[in-house]
Amino acid sequence: MGASLKPVLFVALLLALDATSGYLKAADPAVRRTLRILTYNIHHGEGRDGELDLPRLAKVMTGVDPDLVALQEVDQGTMRADGLNELTELGHLTGMHAEFGKAMDFQGGDYGVGVLSRWPIVHADNRRLPGLPDREPRTALTVSIAMGEHEPLLTFTSTHLDQGRELGNRLVQAGFLNDLLTGGAAGPSILAGDMNSRVDTEAMQILVEQWTDVFVDREPADPGRLQRRVDHVLARPAGRWRTVDSQVIDDTVASDHRPVLVVLELIGNP
């Protein structure tokens, strides 16, 4: 073999995808990786047309090729979902690893949040958020994601804050999330979900004390619409992430929310 070909083959081997695991083989720990993050409140699978249609939801998701999806308002085995385990079914339809986080019992089944991941989920922790007893229970599902054998575990959280007109619950829940997810955590972390809070609200101000809002408005055609957005993607530590793209996906039928996509670049080590 000619000596001039060896460096090219060496680089190719370092970056080759393992056929069985799909992991990126990278000897350099400072490699940059791009992640496509989606957060989506799926309204228990029911679209604006009143139809329960999980394949339609899955098509919306796979249409933007996400690596990680934070889902809210997910039913598992409830009457209104015709007994379907929605998170399990969406995992099958998208070909992604799935994890459910229960918030409460509902109609003979469970109701809560979920995570879909392109990569294996190595650990999951579901924590109930604080709230008044007369309010709908809320939860935060945090998973550890194994992106590759030469890369750090990624912490990814899906949550859904209180919807009430009174701000108290949301403010307490935002503070709880900061304490829960940032205490001593140095690795890359993403928090995504339906915060029921616009960008300029007190709840979001509490969250951005510890997190970076990685959605970047790039001269939107309808600035007012984006300012009313209540679904958010946040990341930390700030120096590890760069926003490549961010957008609200233009689907207004599959759910009463539109999914929010943020494409991030994870940069090296802290």
C-alpha positions in Angstrom: 0.0 0.0 0.0 1.3 3.4 -0.9 2.5 5.5 2.1 0.4 8.5 0.9 -2.8 6.6 1.4 -2.1 5.7 5.1 -3.1 9.1 6.7 -6.4 9.1 4.8 -7.3 5.6 5.8 -6.2 6.3 9.4 -8.6 9.3 9.6 -11.4 7.3 8.0 -11.0 4.6 10.6 -11.1 7.0 13.5 -14.4 8.4 12.3 -16.0 5.2 11.1 -19.4 4.2 12.5 -19.4 0.9 14.4 -21.8 -1.3 12.4 -23.4 -2.8 15.5 -23.7 0.1 17.9 -24.0 3.2 15.7 -21.4 5.0 17.9 -19.1 7.6 16.5 -15.6 6.2 17.0 -13.5 9.3 17.7 -10.2 9.1 19.5 -10.2 12.9 20.0 -12.3 13.8 23.0 -12.7 17.3 21.7 -14.7 16.2 18.7 -17.6 18.4 17.8 -21.0 16.6 17.6 -24.2 18.0 16.2 -27.5 17.1 18.0 -31.0 17.7 16.8 -33.3 18.3 19.8 -37.1 18.4 19.5 -39.6 19.2 22.2 -43.2 18.4 21.5 -46.4 18.5 23.5 -48.5 15.8 21.7 -51.9 16.5 23.4 -52.3 12.8 24.3 -52.0 11.9 20.6 -55.1 13.9 19.6 -54.8 16.4 16.8 -56.7 19.6 16.2 -59.1 17.6 14.0 -60.1 15.5 17.0 -58.4 12.4 15.6 -56.1 10.2 17.7 -53.3 9.5 15.2 -49.9 8.4 16.5 -48.5 7.6 13.0 -49.2 11.2 12.0 -47.3 12.5 15.1 -44.4 10.1 14.4 -44.3 11.4 10.8 -44.0 15.0 12.0 -41.1 13.9 14.3 -39.2 11.8 11.8 -39.6 14.5 9.2 -37.0 16.6 11.1 -34.7 13.7 11.9 -34.3 14.3 15.6 -31.7 12.7 17.8 -33.6 13.4 21.1 -37.2 14.2 21.6 -38.9 15.6 24.8 -42.6 14.7 24.8 -45.3 16.1 27.0 -49.0 15.0 27.6 -48.3 11.4 26.9 -50.9 8.7 27.7 -50.0 5.1 28.5 -53.0 2.7 28.5 -55.7 5.3 29.2 -59.3 5.1 28.0 -59.0 8.2 25.9 -56.0 6.7 24.1 -58.0 3.5 23.4 -55.6 1.6 25.8 -52.5 2.3 23.7 -49.2 2.8 25.3 -48.4 5.9 23.3 -44.8 6.3 24.3 -44.1 2.7 23.5 -45.9 3.0 20.2 -44.1 6.2 19.2 -40.8 4.5 20.0 -41.7 1.7 17.5 -42.9 4.1 14.9 -39.8 6.3 15.0 -37.3 3.5 15.6 -36.0 5.3 18.7 -35.3 4.2 22.3 -38.2 5.3 24.6 -38.6 6.1 28.3 -41.8 7.2 30.1 -42.1 9.4 33.1 -45.4 9.1 35.0 -47.0 12.2 36.5 -50.3 10.6 37.6 -52.9 7.9 37.2 -55.5 8.7 34.6 -58.5 6.8 33.1 -57.2 3.4 33.9 -53.6 4.1 32.8 -50.8 6.6 33.2 -50.2 10.2 32.1 -47.0 12.1 31.9 -43.9 12.9 29.8 -41.5 10.9 27.7 -38.2 10.8 26.0 -37.3 9.4 22.6 -33.6 8.9 21.9 -31.5 7.8 18.9 -28.9 6.4 21.3 -29.3 4.0 24.2 -30.7 5.3 27.5 -28.5 4.0 30.3 -30.3 5.5 33.3 -33.7 7.2 34.0 -34.9 9.2 37.0 -38.5 10.5 37.2 -39.1 13.2 39.8 -42.4 14.7 40.7 -42.4 18.5 40.7 -43.7 20.4 43.7 -47.2 21.8 43.4 -50.4 22.6 45.3 -52.7 19.5 45.9 -55.5 20.9 43.8 -53.3 21.3 40.7 -52.6 18.6 38.1 -49.4 16.8 39.1 -46.3 17.5 37.0 -43.0 15.6 36.6 -39.5 15.8 35.2 -38.0 12.8 33.5 -34.2 12.9 33.3 -32.3 10.3 31.3 -28.6 9.7 30.7 -27.7 9.1 27.1 -24.8 7.1 25.8 -23.8 8.9 22.6 -20.5 7.1 22.1 -17.8 5.2 23.9 -15.4 8.1 23.7 -17.9 10.8 24.7 -19.4 11.9 28.0 -22.9 10.9 29.0 -25.5 13.5 28.1 -28.2 14.3 30.6 -31.5 15.1 28.9 -34.7 16.1 30.8 -38.3 16.3 29.6 -40.7 18.3 31.7 -44.1 20.1 31.7 -44.7 23.0 34.1 -48.0 24.0 35.7 -50.5 25.7 33.4 -52.5 27.7 36.0 -53.0 31.5 35.8 -51.3 31.9 39.2 -47.6 32.0 38.7 -46.6 30.5 42.1 -46.6 26.9 41.0 -44.5 27.5 37.9 -42.0 29.7 39.8 -41.5 27.0 42.5 -41.2 24.3 39.8 -38.6 26.3 37.9 -36.5 26.7 41.0 -36.9 23.0 41.9 -35.6 22.1 38.4 -32.6 24.3 38.9 -31.8 22.7 42.2 -32.4 19.2 41.0 -30.5 19.3 37.7 -27.6 21.6 38.3 -26.3 20.6 41.7 -22.8 19.4 41.1 -23.5 18.5 37.5 -20.6 19.4 35.2 -21.4 17.3 32.1 -23.4 18.4 29.1 -27.1 18.8 29.9 -30.3 19.7 28.1 -33.7 20.6 29.6 -36.6 20.7 27.2 -40.4 20.9 27.5 -43.6 22.8 27.8 -42.8 25.4 30.4 -46.2 27.1 29.9 -44.2 30.3 30.0 -43.2 32.8 27.4 -39.6 33.9 27.0 -40.0 37.1 29.0 -41.7 35.6 32.1 -40.5 35.1 35.6 -40.4 31.4 35.4 -38.1 31.5 32.4 -35.9 34.2 34.1 -35.4 31.7 37.0 -34.4 28.9 34.6 -31.9 31.0 32.6 -30.1 31.8 35.9 -28.7 28.3 35.5 -29.4 27.4 31.8 -28.9 29.0 28.4 -32.0 29.4 26.2 -30.6 28.0 23.0 -33.5 28.9 20.7 -32.2 31.8 18.6 -34.8 33.9 16.7 -33.3 34.7 13.3 -35.6 37.5 11.9 -38.8 35.5 12.2 -41.6 36.3 9.7 -43.9 36.6 12.7 -42.0 37.8 15.8 -45.1 38.0 17.9 -45.9 34.3 17.3 -42.4 33.2 18.5 -42.6 35.5 21.5 -45.8 33.7 22.6 -43.9 30.3 22.4 -44.1 28.3 25.6 -42.1 25.3 24.5 -38.4 25.7 25.2 -35.0 24.0 24.9 -32.3 25.0 27.4 -28.7 23.8 27.8 -25.7 23.9 30.1 -22.9 24.5 30.6 -23.0 27.5 28.2 -19.5 27.1 26.9 -20.2 23.6 25.5 -23.0 24.5 23.2 -23.5 26.5 20.0 -26.8 26.9 18.2 -26.7 25.9 14.6 -30.4 26.3 13.9 -33.7 26.7 15.7 -37.2 26.8 14.4 -40.9 26.1 15.2 -42.0 23.3 12.9 -44.9 24.3 10.8 -47.5 21.7 11.6 -50.8 22.9 13.1 -52.9 19.7 12.9 -51.2 16.8 14.6 -51.3 18.4 18.1 -52.5 21.6 19.7 -48.8 22.6 20.0 -46.2 22.9 17.3 -42.9 21.1 17.9 -39.8 23.2 18.5 -36.5 22.0 16.9 -33.1 23.2 18.0 -29.9 22.0 16.3 -26.9 22.2 18.7 -23.2 21.7 18.4 -21.6 20.1 21.4 -18.1 21.4 21.6 -15.2 19.5 23.2 -14.6 19.3 27.0 -15.2 22.1 29.5 
